[in-house]
Amino acid sequence: MSDNIIQLNEDLIKHDLRDLVRSSVEETLNALPDHETEELVNAEKYERPGNRKGYRSGHYNRNFQTTAGDVTLNVPKLKGVQFETAIIERYRRRECSVEEALSEMYLAGVSVRHVEDITKALWGTKVSPGTISNLDKTAYEHIDTWRTRPLTGEYPYVYVDGVYLKRSWGGEVQNVSILVAIGVNQDGCREIIGAAEGMKEDKKSWRSFFIWLKERGLNGVRLIIGDKCLGMLETIPEVFPDAKYQRCTVHFYRNIFSATPRKCMKEAAMMLKAIHSQECKSAAREKAAQTAQKLSERKLSAAAKKLEDGIDETLTYMDFPSQHWSRIRTNNTIERLNREIKRRTKAIGAFPDGQSALMLVCARLRHVASTQWGVKRYMNMDHLYEMDIQEGSDIIAG
């Protein structure tokens, strides 16, 4: 006896299932407006009560895009009363989940052209760039609410930096700076705590940015990590007098390399890294003095001068728990974000205005923070508070 072999056409099954789901969605969506019509006119079909408020006058067809596919809605037409439905907003052509997906795709970094291609593949129709732009306006309202949210709790460590983008200004393309701040909260988790248009990274821009953060509730700041920007350095003592400043060691190295011949860079890098590998600040200063002497002996006096003038700004992290040193001596956490922002905005070229640049940057920041960071602990803050307790005990004992 030969075995019976059953062959299944997987593509056909999937197609039939899609049609089944789509038809079920279509049937359900068409049944709901009919029920609402009965309540509006106060009468069922073919009823003629004396207290009816209106009359049915047939239907008109309307296409509606859902995640199950395109469906045809039979929208009731009424006389004597306007038909309004709570199920589907007037003039809406797409299900909310579809619109949210389109907006999220764009804000997550998918170009408008690719969004059009994706919608064509999924739903059989292309979405115009104008439609995506209108959806983004709604999304930007939520983004701005997130951007200006109140800050609660303490943020002992704050990373700051600016990223430059292109924008149209008076018929010319000019640079616009978006200032960004990342805070590490009491639980040791990273948060995007601020992003604002800074125009130029001058004292006025940084002062406005820091005051804005403080007005929203930023407090408990002990260390601000960033590149050496004179406007920022002058502002920190004014707005956060109790906070210390840590110059990013990577940027410090680059500054010294600018005065170092290429053939000497590898050796200079090893000497500089040795400074920040010491066990305490005094040992690091001693190592820095030896390194400056070696650079001078190699006739690299300009590099030696930069080292002597800026070394103390790069050693502030040693006043904090050693377990945090690798995290707080550089601005790498915000530099990675900046690279992601530039990757996302590269295809755009010049923004029409600073607000559109700010909103797209904030959208990207929020996406990265929610998908990659989450509530994952960046560092254990117990070490910081244990150090506070120890210092307090030392003071009492002294």
C-alpha positions in Angstrom: 0.0 0.0 0.0 1.5 3.3 -1.0 1.6 6.1 1.5 -0.6 9.1 1.0 1.5 12.2 0.6 -0.2 15.5 1.6 1.4 18.6 0.0 0.6 22.0 1.3 1.0 25.2 -0.8 2.4 27.5 1.9 2.0 30.7 -0.3 -1.6 29.8 -1.0 -2.4 29.3 2.7 -0.8 32.6 3.6 -2.8 34.4 0.9 -6.0 32.8 2.0 -5.3 33.7 5.6 -4.6 37.3 4.7 -7.9 37.5 2.8 -9.7 35.9 5.7 -8.3 38.4 8.2 -8.9 41.3 5.8 -12.5 40.3 5.2 -13.1 39.9 8.9 -11.7 43.4 9.6 -13.8 44.8 6.8 -17.0 43.2 8.0 -16.4 44.4 11.6 -15.6 47.9 10.6 -18.7 48.1 8.4 -20.9 46.8 11.2 -19.9 49.4 13.7 -21.0 52.5 11.7 -24.3 50.9 11.0 -24.9 50.5 14.7 -23.9 54.1 15.3 -26.4 55.2 12.5 -29.2 53.5 14.4 -28.4 55.5 17.5 -28.1 58.8 15.5 -31.4 58.5 13.7 -33.1 56.7 16.6 -34.4 54.0 14.3 -33.4 50.7 12.9 -33.5 50.0 9.1 -37.0 50.3 7.6 -38.5 51.6 10.9 -40.7 54.7 10.7 -41.1 55.8 14.4 -42.4 59.3 15.0 -39.5 60.4 17.1 -36.8 59.6 14.5 -34.1 62.3 14.0 -33.0 61.7 10.5 -33.2 59.4 7.4 -30.8 57.0 5.8 -29.9 57.9 2.3 -27.7 55.0 1.2 -23.9 54.6 1.5 -20.7 55.8 -0.2 -17.6 53.7 -0.5 -14.3 54.8 1.1 -10.9 53.0 1.1 -9.2 52.5 4.4 -5.7 51.2 5.0 -5.2 48.8 7.9 -2.4 46.5 9.0 -4.5 43.7 7.6 -4.6 45.3 4.1 -6.9 47.7 2.2 -10.6 47.4 3.1 -13.7 49.1 1.6 -15.9 51.0 4.1 -19.6 51.5 3.4 -20.1 54.9 5.1 -23.7 55.7 5.8 -25.2 58.9 4.2 -27.9 60.6 6.3 -30.5 63.3 5.8 -31.5 65.6 8.6 -28.5 64.7 10.8 -24.7 64.6 10.1 -23.1 61.2 10.3 -20.2 61.2 12.8 -18.4 58.1 13.9 -16.1 57.5 16.9 -14.6 54.5 15.1 -12.9 56.3 12.3 -12.1 60.0 12.3 -13.5 62.0 9.4 -11.2 62.1 6.4 -8.8 59.6 7.9 -7.6 57.1 5.4 -5.4 54.9 7.5 -5.6 53.0 10.7 -3.7 54.7 13.6 -1.3 51.9 14.0 -0.4 52.3 10.3 0.3 56.0 10.7 2.3 55.4 13.9 4.4 52.8 12.0 5.1 55.3 9.2 6.1 58.0 11.6 8.2 55.7 13.7 10.0 54.4 10.6 11.0 57.9 9.5 12.0 59.0 13.0 14.0 55.8 13.5 16.2 56.7 10.6 14.4 55.3 7.5 14.5 57.8 4.6 11.3 59.1 3.0 12.1 57.2 -0.2 12.5 54.0 1.7 9.3 54.6 3.6 7.5 55.0 0.3 8.9 51.7 -0.9 8.0 49.9 2.3 4.4 51.1 2.1 4.2 50.0 -1.5 5.4 46.5 -0.6 3.2 46.2 2.5 -0.1 47.8 1.5 0.2 48.1 -2.3 0.0 51.9 -2.3 2.7 54.5 -1.9 2.5 57.2 0.8 3.5 60.7 -0.4 6.3 62.7 1.2 3.7 65.3 2.1 1.7 62.7 4.1 4.8 61.7 6.0 5.6 65.3 6.7 2.1 65.8 8.2 2.5 62.7 10.4 5.8 64.0 11.6 4.2 67.3 12.8 2.0 65.2 15.1 5.0 63.1 16.2 7.0 66.3 16.9 4.5 67.5 19.4 5.1 64.3 21.5 8.8 64.7 21.0 8.8 68.3 22.3 6.8 67.2 25.3 9.4 64.6 26.0 12.2 67.1 25.4 10.8 69.6 27.9 9.7 67.1 30.6 10.5 67.9 34.2 13.6 66.3 35.6 13.3 64.5 39.0 16.0 63.1 41.3 19.7 63.8 41.1 22.1 63.5 38.2 25.6 63.3 39.7 27.3 63.0 36.2 26.3 65.0 33.2 27.9 64.7 29.7 27.5 67.7 27.4 28.5 68.4 23.8 27.2 70.2 20.7 26.6 68.8 17.2 26.7 71.0 14.1 24.1 70.6 11.3 23.3 72.6 8.2 20.3 74.9 8.0 18.9 77.5 5.6 19.2 81.1 6.9 18.3 84.1 4.8 18.9 82.3 1.6 22.3 81.0 2.8 23.3 77.6 4.2 24.8 78.1 7.7 25.8 75.9 10.6 23.4 75.4 13.6 24.5 73.9 16.8 22.3 71.5 18.8 23.4 71.3 22.4 22.9 67.8 24.0 23.1 66.7 27.6 23.1 63.2 29.0 22.7 62.6 32.7 23.5 59.6 34.8 20.8 59.3 37.5 20.9 58.0 41.0 20.2 54.5 39.8 23.2 54.6 37.4 21.1 54.7 34.2 21.7 57.2 31.4 19.0 59.6 30.3 18.8 62.2 27.6 18.1 65.2 29.8 18.4 68.0 27.3 18.6 69.1 23.7 18.3 72.6 22.5 19.3 74.8 19.6 22.5 76.7 20.5 23.3 78.6 17.3 27.0 78.9 18.4 28.7 77.2 21.2 29.4 80.5 23.0 28.9 81.6 26.6 25.4 82.9 25.9 24.2 79.6 24.3 25.7 77.4 27.1 24.4 79.7 29.8 20.8 79.6 28.4 21.1 75.8 28.0 22.3 75.1 31.6 19.7 77.5 33.1 17.0 75.7 31.1 18.1 72.4 32.4 18.2 73.8 36.0 14.7 75.3 35.6 13.4 71.9 34.6 14.7 70.3 37.8 18.3 69.3 37.1 20.1 69.1 40.4 22.7 67.1 42.4 25.3 67.6 39.6 28.8 66.8 40.8 30.7 66.4 37.5 30.2 67.8 34.0 32.1 66.0 31.3 32.8 67.7 28.0 35.3 69.1 25.5 37.1 72.3 26.3 34.8 75.0 25.2 35.5 78.4 26.8 31.9 79.4 26.8 30.9 76.3 28.7 33.8 76.6 31.2 32.9 80.2 32.1 29.2 79.2 32.6 29.5 76.1 34.8 30.6 78.0 37.9 27.8 80.4 37.5 24.9 77.9 37.1 26.3 74.8 38.9 28.8 76.2 41.5 29.1 72.9 43.3 29.9 70.9 40.1 33.4 70.1 38.9 34.6 70.0 35.3 36.2 67.0 33.5 37.8 67.6 30.2 37.5 64.6 27.8 40.8 62.9 27.7 40.3 61.8 24.1 39.8 65.4 22.9 42.8 66.4 25.0 45.0 63.8 23.2 43.7 65.1 19.8 44.7 68.6 20.8 48.2 67.5 21.6 48.5 65.4 18.4 47.8 68.6 16.5 51.2 69.8 17.5 52.9 66.4 17.1 54.5 65.0 13.9 52.8 61.9 12.5 55.9 59.8 13.0 55.9 60.6 16.8 52.1 60.1 17.4 52.3 56.4 18.4 54.9 57.1 21.0 53.1 60.2 22.2 49.9 58.3 22.6 51.5 55.7 24.7 53.0 58.3 27.0 49.7 60.2 27.4 47.8 57.0 28.2 50.3 56.2 30.8 49.4 59.4 32.6 45.8 58.5 32.9 46.7 54.9 34.0 48.1 56.1 37.3 46.5 55.1 40.6 46.0 58.6 42.0 46.1 62.3 40.9 49.6 63.0 42.4 51.1 60.1 40.5 49.4 61.2 37.3 50.8 64.8 37.7 54.3 63.4 38.3 54.0 61.2 35.2 52.7 64.2 33.2 55.7 66.3 34.2 58.0 63.5 33.0 56.1 63.2 29.7 56.3 66.9 29.1 60.1 66.8 29.7 60.4 63.9 27.2 58.4 65.8 24.6 60.6 68.9 25.1 63.8 66.8 24.7 62.3 65.6 21.3 61.9 69.3 20.4 58.1 69.0 20.6 57.8 72.1 22.8 54.3 73.1 21.5 52.9 69.6 22.5 54.7 69.8 25.8 53.1 73.2 26.5 49.6 72.0 25.7 50.2 69.1 28.1 51.4 71.2 30.9 48.6 73.8 30.5 45.7 71.3 30.2 46.6 68.2 32.3 44.8 69.3 35.5 41.5 69.6 33.6 41.7 66.0 32.6 42.4 64.6 36.0 39.2 65.7 37.8 37.7 62.2 37.4 40.3 60.9 40.0 38.3 62.7 42.7 35.5 60.2 42.2 35.3 56.4 42.7 37.9 54.5 40.8 35.1 52.1 39.5 33.7 55.0 37.5 37.0 56.3 36.0 36.7 54.6 32.7 33.2 56.0 32.2 33.7 59.6 33.3 37.1 60.6 31.9 35.9 60.7 28.3 32.9 62.0 26.5 32.5 58.9 24.4 28.9 58.2 25.4 27.8 61.4 23.8 30.2 61.2 20.9 28.6 57.9 19.8 25.2 59.7 19.8 26.6 62.5 17.7 27.9 60.1 15.1 24.4 58.5 15.0 22.8 61.9 14.6 25.2 62.9 11.7 24.5 59.5 10.0 20.8 60.1 10.2 20.9 63.7 9.0 23.6 63.3 6.3 21.0 62.5 3.6 18.9 65.6 4.4 21.6 68.1 3.7 20.4 71.5 4.9 17.4 71.8 7.2 14.8 74.5 6.3 15.1 75.9 9.9 16.6 75.2 13.2 13.4 73.8 14.7 13.1 71.0 12.2 16.8 70.1 12.8 16.2 70.1 16.6 13.1 67.9 16.3 14.7 65.3 14.1 17.8 65.2 16.4 15.5 64.8 19.5 13.5 62.0 17.7 16.8 60.2 17.1 18.0 60.7 20.6 14.7 59.4 22.1 14.8 56.4 19.8 18.4 55.4 20.8 17.7 56.0 24.5 14.5 53.9 24.4 15.7 51.0 22.3 19.4 50.7 23.2 19.7 52.1 26.7 16.4 51.3 28.3 16.8 50.9 32.0 20.1 49.2 31.7 22.5 50.4 34.4 25.5 52.3 33.0 27.4 52.4 36.3 26.9 51.3 39.9 26.2 54.5 41.9 26.6 52.8 45.2 30.3 53.4 44.9 29.8 57.2 44.8 27.5 57.2 47.9 29.8 54.9 49.8 32.6 57.4 49.1 30.4 60.1 50.5 29.9 58.1 53.7 33.6 57.4 54.0 34.5 61.1 53.5 31.9 62.1 56.1 33.4 59.6 58.6 36.9 61.0 58.0 35.7 64.5 58.7 34.0 63.5 61.9 37.1 61.5 63.0 39.3 64.5 62.1 
